[in-house]
Amino acid sequence: MAKKSEIGEESINLELERSRIKREKAKIVLNMGLVLYFGFLIAGIVGFAFKHIDSFLLNVLVVCGIIILIVSTLPYLIIVHKEEKWISLKLYELGK
């Protein structure tokens, strides 16, 4: 039969692994958001430079790119914040 400390250590390791998986998923979303953001900017600038789009459509592309960037950043920030709180709680519990 496993000791309590071994079970606790194993559960902490599993929680850390689950946290890493969530962080990796959020990184993928963030990377795709960055790709879309720069894609919108490049398409807008090139289209505007060669007179394929007008200034209104350029503004729309830039605003959409910024919105995509914000939306893709939020999951990563939320997950990292939760991880920081969890680690702080575990450090506090270990300090007792």
LUMMI-498080 format. One record per residue (C-alpha): x, y, z; residue in one letter. Coordinates in steps of 0.02 Angstrom, whole numbers, padded with zeros to 5 digits, always signed. Layout:
% LUMMI-498080
XYZa
...
***
This chain:
% LUMMI-498080
+00000+00000+00000m
+00066+00172-00047a
+00107+00299+00086k
+00011+00461+00102k
+00163+00562+00051s
+00185+00457-00107e
+00002+00479-00151i
+00012+00667-00119g
+00170+00681-00222e
+00092+00583-00364e
-00065+00692-00363s
+00043+00849-00367i
+00140+00778-00515n
-00022+00738-00606l
-00088+00913-00571e
+00073+00988-00638l
+00062+00882-00796e
-00119+00933-00823r
-00066+01114-00800s
+00072+01093-00930r
-00052+01022-01054i
-00171+01168-01028k
-00027+01290-01048r
+00027+01207-01211e
-00150+01218-01279k
-00156+01402-01233a
+00014+01429-01317k
-00054+01352-01477i
-00203+01470-01473v
-00086+01617-01439l
+00028+01568-01584n
-00117+01552-01704m
-00182+01720-01646g
-00013+01799-01680l
-00008+01721-01854v
-00182+01788-01893l
-00138+01959-01823y
+00017+01977-01930f
-00075+01902-02078g
-00210+02034-02064f
-00081+02172-02047l
+00022+02113-02195i
-00132+02089-02304a
-00196+02260-02255g
-00032+02350-02285i
+00005+02264-02449v
-00173+02286-02510g
-00173+02469-02463f
-00001+02500-02540a
-00056+02427-02707f
-00226+02514-02699k
-00327+02352-02687h
-00414+02408-02527i
-00466+02578-02463d
-00424+02658-02296s
-00587+02600-02214f
-00552+02418-02252l
-00373+02440-02192l
-00440+02508-02027n
-00561+02362-02013v
-00420+02237-02042l
-00310+02320-01911v
-00451+02324-01783v
-00495+02142-01819c
-00313+02096-01800g
-00303+02182-01631i
-00463+02097-01573i
-00394+01927-01626i
-00232+01964-01535l
-00325+02009-01374i
-00441+01859-01383v
-00298+01739-01416s
-00195+01810-01272t
-00331+01794-01140l
-00330+01603-01120p
-00142+01602-01093y
-00150+01742-00965l
-00292+01659-00871i
-00205+01491-00863i
-00039+01566-00808v
-00128+01667-00673h
-00216+01511-00607k
-00050+01416-00606e
+00034+01556-00508e
-00106+01553-00378k
-00096+01363-00364w
+00093+01366-00343i
+00082+01504-00213s
-00048+01403-00117l
+00060+01246-00122k
+00213+01343-00064l
+00112+01417+00078y
+00050+01243+00128e
+00227+01175+00125l
+00286+01320+00232g
+00165+01277+00372k
***
